[in-house]
Amino acid sequence: METGTKEKRKINSADAVAILKKSGVEIDEKKAREVLDLMYFFAKLM
């Protein structure tokens, strides 16, 4: 899910993988990118 804009993001997919790994969640960068896209989309709705 691409949000369609090229806004600057503070967390990239590699950072998300590292953060989630500390919590015991194994995820690859492609899935992390999809999760981040969804989270940024929801944040725009607020």
Protein Blocks (a to p, Z undefined) as FASTA:
>chain_A
ZZhiacdcfbdfklmmmmmmmnopacdfklmmmmmmmmmmmmmmZZ
